[in-house]
Amino acid sequence: MKETVPRALDGERVDRVVAFMTGLPRREVAGLVTDGRVRIDGTTVETRSRRVAEGDVVDVDVPVAVDKRPAPDPSVDVPVVYSDEHVIVVDKPAGLVVHPGAGQREGTLVHGLLRRFPDLADVGDPNRPGIVHRLDKGTSGLMVVARTPASLADLTAQLKAREVERRYLALVLGEVSEGKGVVDAPVGRSTRQPTRMAVTARGRPARTRYEVLERYTEPVPATPLECRLETGRTHQVRVHLAAIGHPVVGDTRYGRGDALAMKRPFLHAHELAFDHPDGSRRRFHSSLPADLEQVREHLH
């Protein structure tokens, strides 16, 4: 699809222009930019925030419209720690993607949940039914999934009001000097590498509180932390800890992944609390997975 930018759109961001042209949601437009499928006057657009000018020719490789709704997949095992007619709490294993996206269309947590809870298909976004918040592919731990539209609206509102408690166990490189602290720094997409997040003045407000649990010196200096999210930006814990000079062990994207020969970031969502639709406060805990416990046992 090719369109010439009219005067009315002069100075607008290219992702907004492409969304207007194609009718696609902005998140899908961001994927098109990342995949190099958007061009201005023949030159591939590298960042979705680029401004267009009147007379620019915007060329978009629009994907063929297909039914993208995920289907139940019995091969995806999703550990469910609690479920009722309103909510589902899962303990996501590392390596499992939460919902379909540009990088993975099949074999996600959503596909597995639909096999066990087919009613989820009608809750919220068809591509991510019931999903209230996410965990990165390499992060393990607790997530709450809404089972009804009313529960989805309620939990989403709680998340926005910072009433959902999410605590993570993380192992970071180096010795964190202060016993407690807070990283208050906006997080947004990197202008140099759009697939990465970064602390940037143009990002969205983000706060991560942390507390030192112990200290290790061998085989490398490392500090286990409990981190509490006050906001929920993409890759927030990993970006914030890397920004203060203590990247998560095993994080090849934002740190030095080979410090302890780990295959994924040492990051586990071990505690989750929220207000249930019945009015009670529910709190769930998850033990450190075996792969992370094995790493910790070799530290001293």
C-alpha positions in Angstrom: 0.0 0.0 0.0 1.3 3.4 -1.0 0.0 6.8 0.1 1.3 10.3 -0.3 1.2 12.3 3.0 -1.4 15.1 2.8 -1.0 18.5 4.4 -3.2 17.4 7.3 -0.7 14.8 8.4 2.4 16.9 8.0 4.7 16.4 11.0 2.9 13.4 12.4 4.7 10.2 13.6 5.0 7.6 10.9 3.3 4.9 13.1 0.2 7.1 13.4 0.2 7.7 9.7 0.5 4.0 8.9 -2.3 3.2 11.4 -4.5 5.7 9.7 -3.6 4.3 6.3 -4.1 0.7 7.1 -6.6 0.6 10.0 -4.2 -1.6 11.9 -3.7 -1.1 15.7 -0.6 0.7 16.7 1.0 -2.4 18.2 0.8 -4.1 14.9 2.2 -1.1 13.1 5.2 -1.1 15.5 5.8 -4.7 14.4 5.7 -3.7 10.8 8.3 -1.0 11.5 10.5 -3.4 13.4 10.3 -5.9 10.5 11.4 -3.3 8.0 8.0 -3.3 6.2 7.5 0.5 6.2 9.3 2.8 3.8 9.3 6.5 3.2 10.4 7.6 -0.3 12.0 4.2 -0.7 14.0 4.3 2.5 13.2 1.8 5.2 11.9 3.4 8.4 14.0 2.4 11.4 12.0 4.0 14.2 8.2 4.4 14.5 8.6 7.9 16.0 10.0 9.3 12.8 8.0 12.3 11.6 6.6 12.5 8.1 6.3 15.6 5.9 3.7 16.6 3.4 4.4 14.9 0.0 6.3 12.0 1.5 5.4 8.7 -0.1 4.7 6.1 2.6 4.9 2.5 1.4 3.7 -0.3 3.6 3.9 -4.1 3.1 0.5 -4.9 4.6 0.1 -8.4 5.8 -2.6 -10.6 4.4 -5.6 -10.6 6.7 -6.1 -13.9 8.3 -7.9 -15.2 11.4 -5.2 -14.8 14.0 -7.2 -15.9 17.0 -5.3 -18.6 18.9 -6.7 -22.1 19.0 -6.5 -24.5 21.9 -3.3 -26.5 22.0 -3.1 -29.5 24.3 0.6 -29.8 23.9 1.2 -26.6 25.9 1.4 -27.4 29.6 0.4 -24.5 31.8 0.8 -25.0 35.6 -2.4 -23.6 37.2 -2.1 -22.9 40.9 -5.6 -21.6 41.4 -8.8 -21.2 39.3 -12.5 -20.3 39.8 -15.2 -18.8 37.7 -13.6 -15.3 37.9 -9.8 -15.7 37.7 -7.0 -18.1 36.9 -3.5 -17.9 38.6 -0.7 -19.6 36.7 2.9 -20.3 37.5 4.5 -19.7 34.1 7.6 -21.7 33.3 10.6 -20.0 31.7 10.7 -20.3 27.9 7.0 -20.0 27.5 5.7 -16.9 25.6 2.5 -15.5 27.1 0.5 -14.7 24.0 0.9 -14.8 20.2 2.8 -12.0 18.6 5.1 -11.1 15.7 7.8 -13.4 16.9 5.7 -16.4 17.8 2.2 -17.3 16.6 1.8 -20.8 18.1 2.6 -22.7 21.3 2.0 -19.8 23.8 0.6 -19.8 27.3 -2.7 -18.6 25.8 -2.9 -21.6 23.5 -2.5 -23.9 26.5 -5.0 -22.0 28.7 -7.7 -22.2 25.9 -7.4 -25.9 25.9 -8.4 -26.1 29.6 -10.6 -22.9 29.8 -12.3 -22.5 26.4 -14.5 -19.7 27.8 -11.4 -17.5 27.8 -11.8 -17.0 24.0 -14.5 -14.3 24.6 -12.6 -12.3 27.3 -10.9 -9.2 26.0 -8.6 -9.0 23.0 -9.1 -12.2 20.9 -5.3 -12.4 20.4 -4.5 -12.3 24.1 -7.8 -13.4 25.8 -7.9 -12.8 29.6 -4.4 -11.5 29.8 -4.0 -8.8 32.5 -0.2 -8.5 32.6 2.7 -10.4 31.1 6.0 -11.9 31.9 8.9 -12.0 29.5 9.6 -15.3 27.8 12.7 -16.0 29.9 11.0 -15.0 33.2 9.2 -17.6 35.3 6.5 -17.1 37.9 3.0 -16.0 38.8 0.4 -14.3 36.6 -3.3 -13.7 37.0 -5.6 -14.2 34.1 -9.2 -12.9 34.0 -11.9 -15.4 33.1 -14.7 -13.0 32.5 -14.9 -9.5 30.9 -15.9 -8.0 34.3 -12.9 -9.6 36.0 -10.6 -8.3 33.2 -11.9 -4.8 33.7 -11.5 -5.0 37.4 -8.0 -6.4 37.4 -6.9 -4.0 34.8 -8.1 -1.1 36.9 -6.3 -2.5 39.9 -3.1 -2.8 37.9 -3.4 0.8 36.8 -4.1 2.0 40.3 -1.0 0.0 41.5 -3.2 -2.2 43.7 -1.8 -5.4 42.3 1.4 -6.5 44.1 4.0 -8.1 42.0 7.3 -9.2 43.6 10.2 -10.7 41.9 13.3 -12.6 43.0 16.4 -11.5 41.0 20.1 -12.2 41.1 22.2 -9.4 39.9 25.9 -9.0 39.2 28.0 -7.0 41.6 27.5 -5.9 45.1 24.5 -3.6 45.6 25.7 -1.2 48.2 22.4 0.0 49.7 20.2 -2.5 51.5 17.1 -1.0 50.0 16.4 1.4 47.1 14.1 2.5 44.4 14.8 3.0 40.7 12.5 5.8 39.4 13.3 6.3 35.7 11.1 6.4 32.6 11.3 3.3 30.3 10.7 3.4 26.6 11.8 1.9 23.4 15.4 2.4 22.5 16.0 4.8 19.6 19.1 2.9 18.5 17.6 -0.6 18.7 13.8 -0.5 18.5 13.5 -4.1 19.7 15.1 -3.1 23.1 13.8 -1.0 25.9 15.9 1.6 27.7 15.8 4.3 30.3 14.9 7.4 28.2 13.4 10.8 28.9 10.8 10.0 26.3 9.7 6.9 28.0 6.8 6.2 30.3 7.1 6.7 34.1 8.5 3.5 35.8 9.4 2.7 39.4 11.0 -0.5 40.8 11.7 -0.9 44.5 14.3 -3.4 45.6 15.7 -5.0 48.8 18.9 -6.9 49.2 18.3 -10.4 50.5 21.9 -11.7 50.8 25.3 -11.1 49.3 27.7 -13.4 47.5 31.3 -13.1 46.4 32.1 -16.5 44.8 32.3 -17.6 42.0 31.5 -14.0 41.1 30.2 -11.0 43.2 26.4 -11.2 43.0 23.4 -9.9 45.0 20.0 -11.5 45.3 17.2 -9.0 45.4 13.5 -8.9 45.9 12.0 -6.4 43.5 8.5 -4.9 43.7 7.0 -3.3 40.6 5.1 -0.1 41.1 4.5 0.1 37.3 4.6 -2.5 34.7 6.6 -1.4 31.7 8.1 -3.9 29.2 11.3 -5.4 30.6 11.1 -3.0 33.5 13.1 -4.9 36.1 15.8 -5.9 33.7 16.2 -2.4 32.3 16.1 -0.7 35.7 18.7 -3.0 37.3 21.0 -2.7 34.3 20.7 1.1 34.5 22.1 1.1 38.0 25.0 -1.0 37.0 23.7 -4.4 38.3 22.2 -6.3 35.4 20.3 -9.5 36.0 22.5 -12.6 35.9 21.9 -14.5 32.6 20.3 -11.5 30.8 22.0 -11.4 27.4 20.0 -8.5 26.2 20.6 -5.9 28.9 23.6 -7.4 30.7 26.4 -10.0 30.5 24.6 -13.3 30.1 27.6 -15.7 30.5 28.6 -14.7 34.1 27.3 -18.0 35.6 26.6 -19.9 32.3 22.9 -19.4 32.6 20.5 -20.1 29.8 17.9 -17.4 30.9 17.7 -14.4 33.2 17.7 -15.1 36.9 14.3 -13.5 37.4 11.2 -15.1 39.0 7.8 -13.6 39.9 7.5 -15.2 43.3 4.6 -13.3 44.9 1.3 -11.9 43.5 -1.6 -10.3 45.3 -4.8 -8.7 44.1 -8.4 -8.0 45.1 -10.6 -10.9 44.1 -14.1 -10.0 42.6 -15.6 -11.5 45.8 -13.9 -8.7 47.8 -11.2 -10.7 49.4 -7.5 -10.0 49.1 -5.8 -13.0 47.5 -2.0 -13.6 47.8 0.0 -16.3 46.0 3.6 -17.5 46.4 5.8 -19.5 44.1 9.1 -21.2 45.1 12.2 -20.6 43.1 12.4 -23.0 40.1 14.9 -25.8 40.2 17.2 -24.2 37.5 17.5 -21.0 39.5 17.8 -22.8 42.9 20.7 -24.8 41.4 22.5 -21.7 40.5 21.9 -20.1 43.9 23.2 -23.3 45.7 26.6 -22.8 44.1 27.0 -19.2 45.3 28.7 -18.3 48.6 
